[in-house]
């Protein structure tokens, strides 16, 4: 289902000439999926090379030392796939900046978006917050 979703999103991005796609975490179900699982997802995104994919880690695939994100970066990622692993502004396109709030562990108690208000960006730029969110209960 994950791979099919990537294909559908990539096709829609191409059809609509989208400059980029934002993935708000949980691209994977685990912080250390097999290399095959991780590389297949990246290969599907790479097929849509005209669209840049910006991905943050979520609670199921947080950025941990030697986890999936480090392994993928060590192998080399296609130019159109960029994980945002640190809370720092990222220029997505001229006049558009992404403010990512990547998860570094499965559960977070602090507000990972609090830095956004003070984050620098070009005057007049569109500021796009990219966060995964949290559930405090399932009652």
GROMACS elastic network, one bead per residue, 0.5 to 0.9 nm:
[ bonds ]
;  ai    aj funct       b0    kb
    1     4     6  0.50350   500
    1     5     6  0.60732   500
    1     6     6  0.86564   500
    2     5     6  0.51294   500
    2     6     6  0.63512   500
    2     7     6  0.87702   500
    2    27     6  0.76136   500
    2    28     6  0.82521   500
    2    41     6  0.77749   500
    3     6     6  0.50801   500
    3     7     6  0.62984   500
    3     8     6  0.87233   500
    3    40     6  0.77669   500
    3    41     6  0.61298   500
    3    44     6  0.70529   500
    4     7     6  0.50373   500
    4     8     6  0.62038   500
    4     9     6  0.85982   500
    5     8     6  0.50756   500
    5     9     6  0.60439   500
    5    10     6  0.83502   500
    6     9     6  0.51847   500
    6    10     6  0.58948   500
    6    11     6  0.84421   500
    6    41     6  0.74531   500
    6    44     6  0.65768   500
    6    45     6  0.66286   500
    7    10     6  0.50673   500
    7    11     6  0.60192   500
    7    12     6  0.85338   500
    7    44     6  0.66198   500
    7    45     6  0.76493   500
    7    47     6  0.88246   500
    7    48     6  0.87064   500
    8    11     6  0.51557   500
    8    12     6  0.61487   500
    8    13     6  0.85366   500
    9    12     6  0.50915   500
    9    13     6  0.60432   500
    9    14     6  0.85994   500
    9    21     6  0.81427   500
   10    13     6  0.50102   500
   10    14     6  0.61797   500
   10    15     6  0.85509   500
   10    21     6  0.82471   500
   10    44     6  0.82839   500
   10    45     6  0.68878   500
   10    47     6  0.81117   500
   10    48     6  0.58338   500
   10    51     6  0.77113   500
   11    14     6  0.51192   500
   11    15     6  0.60526   500
   11    16     6  0.85649   500
   11    48     6  0.76442   500
   12    15     6  0.50085   500
   12    16     6  0.60924   500
   12    17     6  0.83186   500
   12    18     6  0.81975   500
   13    16     6  0.52487   500
   13    17     6  0.57589   500
   13    19     6  0.77353   500
   13    20     6  0.76001   500
   13    21     6  0.73839   500
   13    48     6  0.82267   500
   13    50     6  0.88609   500
   13    51     6  0.68624   500
   14    18     6  0.63445   500
   14    19     6  0.87888   500
   14    48     6  0.71165   500
   14    50     6  0.73092   500
   14    51     6  0.71217   500
   15    18     6  0.78894   500
   17    20     6  0.88609   500
   17    50     6  0.81300   500
   17    51     6  0.78211   500
   18    21     6  0.73324   500
   18    50     6  0.83400   500
   18    51     6  0.63199   500
   18    52     6  0.86322   500
   19    50     6  0.72553   500
   19    51     6  0.51617   500
   19    52     6  0.63226   500
   19    53     6  0.89229   500
   19    92     6  0.84661   500
   19    93     6  0.76425   500
   20    50     6  0.84642   500
   20    53     6  0.56377   500
   20    54     6  0.72588   500
   20    80     6  0.87623   500
   20    92     6  0.74636   500
   20    93     6  0.84276   500
   21    51     6  0.69629   500
   21    52     6  0.62692   500
   21    54     6  0.62140   500
   21    55     6  0.83873   500
   22    52     6  0.86455   500
   22    53     6  0.60829   500
   22    54     6  0.50285   500
   22    55     6  0.60735   500
   22    56     6  0.83150   500
   22   130     6  0.75413   500
   23    26     6  0.81624   500
   23    27     6  0.73445   500
   23    53     6  0.72982   500
   23    54     6  0.61278   500
   23    56     6  0.63815   500
   23    57     6  0.87295   500
   23   130     6  0.81663   500
   23   132     6  0.89082   500
   24    27     6  0.81066   500
   24    54     6  0.85865   500
   24    55     6  0.63092   500
   24    56     6  0.55810   500
   24    57     6  0.72653   500
   24    58     6  0.68723   500
   24   100     6  0.88729   500
   24   102     6  0.85018   500
   24   130     6  0.61992   500
   24   131     6  0.57955   500
   24   132     6  0.51051   500
   24   133     6  0.86783   500
   25    28     6  0.80592   500
   25    55     6  0.65327   500
   25    59     6  0.72470   500
   25    60     6  0.78773   500
   25    61     6  0.71870   500
   25    62     6  0.81621   500
   25   102     6  0.77213   500
   25   103     6  0.81787   500
   25   131     6  0.77017   500
   25   132     6  0.56545   500
   26    29     6  0.62180   500
   26    30     6  0.81200   500
   26    56     6  0.81360   500
   26    57     6  0.62997   500
   26    59     6  0.66171   500
   26    60     6  0.54311   500
   26    61     6  0.55618   500
   26    62     6  0.81405   500
   26   132     6  0.82413   500
   27    30     6  0.89796   500
   27    38     6  0.89371   500
   27    41     6  0.82061   500
   27    55     6  0.79218   500
   27    56     6  0.84972   500
   27    57     6  0.75723   500
   27    58     6  0.77421   500
   27    60     6  0.82974   500
   27    61     6  0.71418   500
   28    31     6  0.71721   500
   28    32     6  0.84722   500
   28    33     6  0.69642   500
   28    37     6  0.83552   500
   28    38     6  0.75689   500
   28    41     6  0.88201   500
   28    57     6  0.87721   500
   28    58     6  0.86099   500
   28    60     6  0.66782   500
   28    61     6  0.56759   500
   28    68     6  0.87018   500
   29    32     6  0.86203   500
   29    33     6  0.73964   500
   29    59     6  0.88964   500
   29    60     6  0.52136   500
   29    61     6  0.62604   500
   30    33     6  0.56319   500
   30    59     6  0.86618   500
   30    60     6  0.50806   500
   30    62     6  0.81503   500
   30    68     6  0.84644   500
   31    57     6  0.87834   500
   31    59     6  0.85726   500
   31    60     6  0.61886   500
   31    62     6  0.57567   500
   31    63     6  0.72322   500
   31    64     6  0.73235   500
   31    67     6  0.55986   500
   31    68     6  0.58108   500
   31    69     6  0.82480   500
   31   106     6  0.89507   500
   32    35     6  0.84959   500
   32    38     6  0.88108   500
   32    61     6  0.74039   500
   32    66     6  0.82440   500
   32    67     6  0.51479   500
   32    68     6  0.50618   500
   32    69     6  0.86694   500
   32    71     6  0.89470   500
   33    36     6  0.80942   500
   33    37     6  0.62056   500
   33    38     6  0.63373   500
   33    61     6  0.86394   500
   33    67     6  0.83574   500
   33    68     6  0.65631   500
   34    37     6  0.52603   500
   34    38     6  0.63379   500
   34    39     6  0.85486   500
   34    68     6  0.83894   500
   35    38     6  0.51403   500
   35    39     6  0.58341   500
   35    40     6  0.83164   500
   35    68     6  0.81164   500
   35    71     6  0.82283   500
   35    72     6  0.83575   500
   36    39     6  0.52592   500
   36    40     6  0.59778   500
   36    41     6  0.86924   500
   37    40     6  0.53749   500
   37    41     6  0.65451   500
   37    42     6  0.89324   500
   38    41     6  0.54523   500
   38    42     6  0.64894   500
   38    43     6  0.87464   500
   38    68     6  0.72158   500
   38    72     6  0.75312   500
   39    42     6  0.50657   500
   39    43     6  0.59874   500
   39    44     6  0.86083   500
   39    72     6  0.75966   500
   40    44     6  0.62459   500
   40    45     6  0.87683   500
   41    44     6  0.52381   500
   41    45     6  0.64996   500
   41    46     6  0.87240   500
   42    45     6  0.51265   500
   42    46     6  0.60793   500
   42    47     6  0.87801   500
   42    72     6  0.87332   500
   42    77     6  0.76481   500
   42    78     6  0.79328   500
   42    81     6  0.72978   500
   43    47     6  0.64342   500
   43    78     6  0.83690   500
   44    47     6  0.53640   500
   44    48     6  0.74433   500
   45    48     6  0.56443   500
   45    49     6  0.74277   500
   45    51     6  0.85414   500
   45    52     6  0.85596   500
   45    53     6  0.71456   500
   45    78     6  0.87644   500
   45    80     6  0.77793   500
   45    81     6  0.69878   500
   46    49     6  0.53728   500
   46    50     6  0.89457   500
   46    51     6  0.87063   500
   46    52     6  0.87964   500
   46    53     6  0.87418   500
   46    77     6  0.87450   500
   46    78     6  0.61707   500
   46    79     6  0.80724   500
   46    80     6  0.64297   500
   46    81     6  0.69109   500
   47    50     6  0.86510   500
   48    51     6  0.57574   500
   48    52     6  0.80807   500
   48    80     6  0.80750   500
   49    52     6  0.68822   500
   49    78     6  0.84612   500
   49    79     6  0.79302   500
   49    80     6  0.57685   500
   49    81     6  0.86852   500
   50    80     6  0.75283   500
   51    80     6  0.64883   500
   51    81     6  0.88050   500
   52    79     6  0.78561   500
   52    81     6  0.59731   500
   52    82     6  0.75677   500
   52    92     6  0.82961   500
   53    80     6  0.58804   500
   53    82     6  0.60800   500
   53    83     6  0.81085   500
   54    80     6  0.82973   500
   54    81     6  0.62785   500
   54    82     6  0.50080   500
   54    83     6  0.57375   500
   54    84     6  0.66492   500
   54    92     6  0.82551   500
   54    98     6  0.88921   500
   55    81     6  0.77001   500
   55    82     6  0.62704   500
   55    84     6  0.58750   500
   55    85     6  0.84592   500
   55   100     6  0.89436   500
   55   102     6  0.88459   500
   55   130     6  0.89632   500
   56    62     6  0.85052   500
   56    63     6  0.86283   500
   56    82     6  0.88133   500
   56    83     6  0.57718   500
   56    84     6  0.51486   500
   56    85     6  0.63478   500
   56    86     6  0.88724   500
   56   100     6  0.69404   500
   56   101     6  0.73180   500
   56   102     6  0.51351   500
   56   103     6  0.75503   500
   56   130     6  0.77033   500
   56   131     6  0.76030   500
   56   132     6  0.78605   500
   57    60     6  0.78479   500
   57    61     6  0.54819   500
   57    63     6  0.58552   500
   57    69     6  0.81131   500
   57    83     6  0.78268   500
   57    84     6  0.77529   500
   57    85     6  0.70646   500
   57   101     6  0.85750   500
   57   102     6  0.52049   500
   57   103     6  0.54466   500
   57   104     6  0.74219   500
   57   132     6  0.79021   500
   58    61     6  0.52881   500
   58    62     6  0.52433   500
   58    63     6  0.81296   500
   58   102     6  0.66308   500
   58   103     6  0.53605   500
   58   104     6  0.81068   500
   58   105     6  0.83155   500
   58   106     6  0.75573   500
   58   131     6  0.82743   500
   58   132     6  0.56944   500
   58   133     6  0.83170   500
   59    62     6  0.53813   500
   59   103     6  0.62567   500
   59   104     6  0.80473   500
   59   105     6  0.64908   500
   59   107     6  0.64392   500
   59   108     6  0.85737   500
   59   132     6  0.77178   500
   59   133     6  0.87966   500
   59   134     6  0.82363   500
   60   105     6  0.85750   500
   60   106     6  0.62608   500
   61    64     6  0.84888   500
   61    67     6  0.82177   500
   61    68     6  0.74873   500
   61    69     6  0.84678   500
   61   103     6  0.81820   500
   61   104     6  0.86900   500
   61   105     6  0.82692   500
   61   106     6  0.76630   500
   62    67     6  0.80525   500
   62    68     6  0.86030   500
   62    69     6  0.84510   500
   62   102     6  0.75324   500
   62   103     6  0.51246   500
   62   105     6  0.51284   500
   62   106     6  0.61185   500
   63    66     6  0.86296   500
   63    67     6  0.64973   500
   63    68     6  0.75228   500
   63    69     6  0.62190   500
   63    70     6  0.78128   500
   63    85     6  0.67572   500
   63   102     6  0.75462   500
   63   103     6  0.63658   500
   63   105     6  0.68540   500
   64    67     6  0.50948   500
   64    68     6  0.79287   500
   64    69     6  0.77389   500
   64    70     6  0.77752   500
   64   104     6  0.60988   500
   64   105     6  0.71119   500
   65    68     6  0.87285   500
   65    69     6  0.84971   500
   65    70     6  0.67255   500
   66    69     6  0.76247   500
   66    70     6  0.53932   500
   66    71     6  0.62651   500
   67    70     6  0.56134   500
   67    71     6  0.62642   500
   67    72     6  0.87222   500
   68    71     6  0.50846   500
   68    72     6  0.60439   500
   68    73     6  0.85808   500
   69    72     6  0.51754   500
   69    73     6  0.61820   500
   69    74     6  0.85687   500
   69    83     6  0.74110   500
   69    85     6  0.81401   500
   70    73     6  0.51956   500
   70    74     6  0.61021   500
   70    75     6  0.87084   500
   71    74     6  0.51325   500
   71    75     6  0.63654   500
   71    76     6  0.87307   500
   72    75     6  0.52047   500
   72    76     6  0.62576   500
   72    77     6  0.65626   500
   73    77     6  0.59896   500
   73    83     6  0.85935   500
   74    77     6  0.82671   500
   77    80     6  0.80460   500
   77    81     6  0.62885   500
   77    82     6  0.74823   500
   78    81     6  0.55780   500
   78    82     6  0.81115   500
   79    82     6  0.74000   500
   84    87     6  0.78089   500
   84    88     6  0.83906   500
   84    90     6  0.79898   500
   84   100     6  0.65536   500
   84   101     6  0.84073   500
   84   102     6  0.69222   500
   85    88     6  0.86767   500
   85   100     6  0.80020   500
   85   101     6  0.82865   500
   85   102     6  0.57970   500
   85   103     6  0.81413   500
   85   104     6  0.83484   500
   86    89     6  0.88099   500
   86   100     6  0.72837   500
   86   101     6  0.74224   500
   86   102     6  0.64258   500
   86   103     6  0.89619   500
   87    99     6  0.70398   500
   87   100     6  0.55203   500
   87   101     6  0.55145   500
   87   102     6  0.66490   500
   87   112     6  0.81246   500
   87   113     6  0.84833   500
   87   115     6  0.79854   500
   87   116     6  0.88519   500
   88    98     6  0.84528   500
   88    99     6  0.63721   500
   88   100     6  0.66583   500
   88   101     6  0.83970   500
   88   115     6  0.87943   500
   88   116     6  0.88448   500
   88   119     6  0.76791   500
   89    97     6  0.63350   500
   89    98     6  0.57257   500
   89   100     6  0.70005   500
   89   116     6  0.87162   500
   89   119     6  0.69568   500
   89   120     6  0.73469   500
   89   121     6  0.74801   500
   90    96     6  0.86164   500
   90    97     6  0.54718   500
   90    98     6  0.50626   500
   90    99     6  0.65776   500
   90   100     6  0.78671   500
   91    94     6  0.71930   500
   91    95     6  0.78840   500
   91    96     6  0.60254   500
   91    98     6  0.62000   500
   91    99     6  0.89827   500
   91   121     6  0.87699   500
   92    95     6  0.81604   500
   92    96     6  0.55587   500
   92    97     6  0.54074   500
   92    98     6  0.62434   500
   93    96     6  0.51912   500
   93    97     6  0.71267   500
   94    97     6  0.81838   500
   94   125     6  0.81032   500
   95   122     6  0.72585   500
   95   123     6  0.85880   500
   95   124     6  0.71563   500
   95   126     6  0.60579   500
   95   127     6  0.86502   500
   96   121     6  0.87744   500
   96   122     6  0.86165   500
   96   124     6  0.89669   500
   96   125     6  0.52719   500
   96   127     6  0.60842   500
   96   128     6  0.73415   500
   97   121     6  0.69326   500
   97   122     6  0.83401   500
   97   125     6  0.67135   500
   97   126     6  0.62015   500
   97   127     6  0.50901   500
   97   128     6  0.60907   500
   97   129     6  0.86595   500
   98   126     6  0.84623   500
   98   127     6  0.60099   500
   98   129     6  0.59675   500
   98   130     6  0.67338   500
   99   113     6  0.82968   500
   99   115     6  0.88815   500
   99   116     6  0.65031   500
   99   119     6  0.78980   500
   99   127     6  0.69377   500
   99   128     6  0.58744   500
   99   130     6  0.59270   500
   99   131     6  0.84148   500
  100   112     6  0.88488   500
  100   113     6  0.79284   500
  100   116     6  0.86322   500
  100   128     6  0.82810   500
  100   129     6  0.61089   500
  100   131     6  0.61233   500
  101   112     6  0.55024   500
  101   113     6  0.58939   500
  101   116     6  0.89566   500
  101   129     6  0.77973   500
  101   130     6  0.61073   500
  101   132     6  0.73670   500
  102   112     6  0.77375   500
  102   130     6  0.82287   500
  102   131     6  0.66859   500
  102   132     6  0.74378   500
  103   106     6  0.71708   500
  103   107     6  0.80932   500
  103   108     6  0.75427   500
  103   112     6  0.80663   500
  103   131     6  0.84996   500
  103   132     6  0.77093   500
  104   107     6  0.85317   500
  104   108     6  0.82873   500
  105   108     6  0.67777   500
  107   134     6  0.80375   500
  108   111     6  0.79211   500
  108   112     6  0.81932   500
  108   134     6  0.80061   500
  109   112     6  0.87822   500
  110   113     6  0.88853   500
  110   114     6  0.88649   500
  111   114     6  0.57614   500
  111   115     6  0.88203   500
  112   115     6  0.73289   500
  112   116     6  0.88424   500
  112   131     6  0.80128   500
  113   116     6  0.56196   500
  113   117     6  0.83909   500
  113   129     6  0.79989   500
  113   130     6  0.87587   500
  113   131     6  0.74634   500
  114   117     6  0.67708   500
  114   118     6  0.83870   500
  115   118     6  0.57968   500
  115   119     6  0.61986   500
  116   119     6  0.50318   500
  116   120     6  0.85459   500
  116   129     6  0.76699   500
  117   120     6  0.85920   500
  121   124     6  0.82932   500
  121   125     6  0.66173   500
  121   126     6  0.87303   500
  121   127     6  0.77068   500
  122   125     6  0.53917   500
  122   126     6  0.87822   500
  123   126     6  0.89775   500
  124   127     6  0.89178   500
  135   138     6  0.74460   500
